[in-house]
Amino acid sequence: MPQTSSSGQALTGVGQGARTRAEQLAALLDDRIRTRGLAPGEPVGTLESLRAETGLAYATVSEAVRLLRDRGVLEIRPGRGGGLFVAERGPVVRLRHTLLSVEEEPGTVADAIELRDHLEELIDVGAARHRTAQDVADLRALLGQLEAVPDWAGFMRANWALHERIAAISPNAMARAVYIGTLGHLGAASSRFDDDAAAAGYRAERHQVHADLVEAIADGDEAAVRAAVARHNTTT
């Protein structure tokens, strides 16, 4: 059973899934920092304390910490009195956290969609250039979830999860941070269809658009990626 650290919030919910355990743990740690309002310089723990708390392998915890360090969320301090601390937030990290906390007003949701659409091609072409076999397997698994979920809310969650996994492949850290920030904001916005038939038709269309995008990324076909992004953005 996971222990509760001095932050007062247990790191639960790390298990099997399309994302690696390290990615899941990184997301939970990031959420802990945001929800607890931890300020730059405040301690988050140590590799050993996180390993004991989660029961995960040392390599998994180390990878999660590395991901958060690369995203500008954590700072690693060596030596006596060292450990993991909340990093000073640069403009990209501050923007991402702002996007995740803004109320879902129609105007700001529209702004987030516009920003996401402008970044979509950059993120997706980057994914096509740098995808691995494991990345492709994860994307196809998430695409299967997108098709299988029975309800509208589940469809939207699966949609954002697929896009977040695509973004994780992109090597452009700045674009990735801003893009994922918009996804977090859009994922929190309420959205539903009152007409079940219209929802089913929309879901089928959107699934095919995402299937085309995933296969273009898997093939490394940049022209096909751009065509899929154009369809994706014009049918959002």
Secondary structure per residue as TSV (DSSP state, phi and psi in degrees):
chain	resnum	aa	ss	phi	psi
A	1	M	-	360.0	132.1
A	2	P	-	-62.7	140.4
A	3	Q	-	-86.4	164.6
A	4	T	-	-101.9	127.1
A	5	S	-	-82.8	-177.9
A	6	S	T	-63.5	-15.2
A	7	S	T	-74.5	-15.2
A	8	G	S	82.6	14.6
A	9	Q	-	-138.1	117.3
A	10	A	-	-73.0	145.4
A	11	L	-	-90.0	76.8
A	12	T	-	-98.0	166.1
A	13	G	-	95.5	7.3
A	14	V	-	-89.7	119.1
A	15	G	-	-156.4	-156.0
A	16	Q	S	-76.5	147.7
A	17	G	S	173.0	179.7
A	18	A	S	-65.7	-37.6
A	19	R	S	-78.7	150.8
A	20	T	-	-67.1	162.5
A	21	R	H	-62.9	-35.7
A	22	A	H	-61.9	-42.5
A	23	E	H	-65.9	-39.1
A	24	Q	H	-64.3	-43.9
A	25	L	H	-64.8	-40.4
A	26	A	H	-59.1	-43.0
A	27	A	H	-63.7	-40.0
A	28	L	H	-68.4	-40.0
A	29	L	H	-64.3	-42.7
A	30	D	H	-60.6	-43.2
A	31	D	H	-64.3	-39.2
A	32	R	H	-60.2	-45.8
A	33	I	H	-61.2	-42.6
A	34	R	H	-69.4	-48.0
A	35	T	H	-71.1	-30.8
A	36	R	H	-83.2	-9.0
A	37	G	T	65.2	33.9
A	38	L	-	-66.7	133.1
A	39	A	-	-89.7	159.0
A	40	P	T	-53.1	134.4
A	41	G	T	94.1	-14.7
A	42	E	-	-75.7	143.9
A	43	P	E	-73.4	145.5
A	44	V	E	-110.8	-20.6
A	45	G	E	137.8	-159.6
A	46	T	-	-131.4	167.1
A	47	L	H	-56.7	-41.9
A	48	E	H	-69.0	-39.9
A	49	S	H	-67.3	-36.3
A	50	L	H	-70.2	-37.0
A	51	R	H	-63.4	-43.6
A	52	A	H	-65.5	-38.3
A	53	E	H	-67.4	-41.4
A	54	T	H	-93.4	-24.5
A	55	G	-	76.7	9.9
A	56	L	-	-85.9	161.2
A	57	A	-	-64.1	151.2
A	58	Y	H	-58.0	-39.7
A	59	A	H	-63.4	-36.4
A	60	T	H	-67.4	-45.1
A	61	V	H	-63.8	-41.9
A	62	S	H	-61.2	-40.9
A	63	E	H	-67.0	-40.4
A	64	A	H	-61.9	-42.5
A	65	V	H	-64.9	-40.8
A	66	R	H	-61.4	-41.7
A	67	L	H	-59.3	-44.2
A	68	L	H	-72.1	-32.4
A	69	R	H	-64.5	-44.3
A	70	D	H	-65.3	-27.6
A	71	R	T	-86.0	-0.3
A	72	G	T	78.1	20.8
A	73	V	S	-95.1	-40.2
A	74	L	E	-116.6	150.8
A	75	E	E	-119.3	134.8
A	76	I	E	-103.2	120.2
A	77	R	E	-111.2	120.3
A	78	P	-	-81.5	170.8
A	79	G	S	83.0	-173.8
A	80	R	T	-61.2	132.1
A	81	G	T	78.6	5.8
A	82	G	-	-83.2	-169.4
A	83	G	E	142.3	-150.3
A	84	L	E	-109.8	130.7
A	85	F	E	-134.1	152.6
A	86	V	E	-65.0	129.2
A	87	A	-	-78.7	155.4
A	88	E	-	-62.4	130.9
A	89	R	-	-88.8	118.6
A	90	G	-	-75.4	179.2
A	91	P	H	-61.6	-34.8
A	92	V	H	-67.5	-45.8
A	93	V	H	-65.3	-41.2
A	94	R	H	-61.7	-40.8
A	95	L	H	-63.7	-43.6
A	96	R	H	-60.4	-45.5
A	97	H	H	-68.9	-32.0
A	98	T	H	-64.4	-45.0
A	99	L	H	-61.5	-33.0
A	100	L	H	-77.2	-14.3
A	101	S	H	-112.6	-5.8
A	102	V	S	-70.3	140.9
A	103	E	-	-65.2	151.6
A	104	E	-	-82.4	66.3
A	105	E	-	-82.3	148.6
A	106	P	H	-54.3	-41.4
A	107	G	H	-64.3	-42.3
A	108	T	H	-73.8	-32.0
A	109	V	H	-63.3	-43.1
A	110	A	H	-61.7	-39.9
A	111	D	H	-63.6	-41.9
A	112	A	H	-64.3	-40.1
A	113	I	H	-63.9	-42.9
A	114	E	H	-62.3	-43.9
A	115	L	H	-64.8	-44.7
A	116	R	H	-59.1	-44.3
A	117	D	H	-62.8	-37.6
A	118	H	H	-68.4	-29.7
A	119	L	H	-88.5	-14.2
A	120	E	H	-56.3	-48.7
A	121	E	H	-65.1	-43.0
A	122	L	H	-58.7	-46.4
A	123	I	H	-64.7	-46.1
A	124	D	H	-74.1	-37.2
A	125	V	H	-65.4	-40.4
A	126	G	H	-59.7	-39.6
A	127	A	H	-64.7	-40.3
A	128	A	H	-63.6	-32.4
A	129	R	H	-79.1	-25.2
A	130	H	H	-123.0	6.3
A	131	R	-	-66.1	149.3
A	132	T	-	-112.0	173.0
A	133	A	H	-60.8	-38.3
A	134	Q	H	-67.4	-39.3
A	135	D	H	-57.9	-47.2
A	136	V	H	-62.4	-42.4
A	137	A	H	-61.4	-42.1
A	138	D	H	-64.0	-43.2
A	139	L	H	-63.0	-41.8
A	140	R	H	-67.3	-35.4
A	141	A	H	-64.9	-43.1
A	142	L	H	-66.6	-34.6
A	143	L	H	-63.7	-38.9
A	144	G	H	-62.5	-38.8
A	145	Q	H	-65.7	-38.2
A	146	L	H	-59.5	-38.0
A	147	E	H	-76.6	-32.0
A	148	A	H	-88.0	-23.2
A	149	V	-	-60.7	139.5
A	150	P	-	-86.5	-15.6
A	151	D	S	-127.4	167.1
A	152	W	H	-65.7	-44.2
A	153	A	H	-61.4	-41.2
A	154	G	H	-65.4	-36.9
A	155	F	H	-61.7	-44.1
A	156	M	H	-66.4	-40.1
A	157	R	H	-63.2	-42.2
A	158	A	H	-65.7	-35.5
A	159	N	H	-61.9	-49.7
A	160	W	H	-65.5	-36.8
A	161	A	H	-63.8	-38.8
A	162	L	H	-64.1	-45.8
A	163	H	H	-66.2	-36.7
A	164	E	H	-65.5	-37.4
A	165	R	H	-69.2	-37.9
A	166	I	H	-60.9	-44.6
A	167	A	H	-62.7	-32.5
A	168	A	H	-63.3	-22.0
A	169	I	H	-79.7	-30.0
A	170	S	-	-62.8	134.7
A	171	P	S	-81.7	-8.5
A	172	N	-	-83.0	97.0
A	173	A	H	-63.2	-38.4
A	174	M	H	-67.4	-49.2
A	175	A	H	-62.3	-39.6
A	176	R	H	-62.5	-43.6
A	177	A	H	-63.9	-44.8
A	178	V	H	-67.1	-43.1
A	179	Y	H	-60.5	-47.6
A	180	I	H	-65.4	-32.4
A	181	G	H	-61.4	-41.1
A	182	T	H	-66.4	-36.4
A	183	L	H	-64.4	-41.2
A	184	G	H	-61.3	-39.6
A	185	H	H	-68.9	-46.5
A	186	L	H	-66.6	-35.0
A	187	G	H	-65.4	-25.9
A	188	A	H	-83.7	-16.5
A	189	A	S	-73.7	141.0
A	190	S	-	-75.0	142.3
A	191	S	-	-157.1	133.3
A	192	R	-	-159.1	162.0
A	193	F	-	-108.1	136.5
A	194	D	S	-84.5	-23.3
A	195	D	-	-102.4	110.5
A	196	D	H	-62.0	-37.2
A	197	A	H	-65.9	-41.5
A	198	A	H	-65.3	-38.9
A	199	A	H	-63.5	-42.7
A	200	A	H	-63.8	-41.1
A	201	G	H	-65.9	-41.9
A	202	Y	H	-64.4	-43.8
A	203	R	H	-60.9	-42.4
A	204	A	H	-63.0	-42.1
A	205	E	H	-65.0	-45.5
A	206	R	H	-68.0	-35.3
A	207	H	H	-61.9	-42.8
A	208	Q	H	-65.1	-40.2
A	209	V	H	-59.6	-44.6
A	210	H	H	-71.1	-34.1
A	211	A	H	-63.2	-43.1
A	212	D	H	-62.4	-40.5
A	213	L	H	-65.5	-45.5
A	214	V	H	-62.0	-43.4
A	215	E	H	-68.9	-33.3
A	216	A	H	-66.1	-41.1
A	217	I	H	-64.3	-43.9
A	218	A	H	-59.9	-37.8
A	219	D	H	-80.2	-12.2
A	220	G	T	67.8	26.2
A	221	D	-	-93.2	97.3
A	222	E	H	-66.5	-35.5
A	223	A	H	-64.1	-42.6
A	224	A	H	-67.2	-35.4
A	225	V	H	-61.5	-46.9
A	226	R	H	-63.2	-37.8
A	227	A	H	-66.8	-41.1
A	228	A	H	-65.9	-39.2
A	229	V	H	-64.2	-41.4
A	230	A	H	-59.2	-44.2
A	231	R	H	-64.9	-42.3
A	232	H	H	-59.6	-45.8
A	233	N	H	-75.3	-26.1
A	234	T	H	-89.2	-7.9
A	235	T	-	-118.7	15.3
A	236	T	-	-62.8	360.0
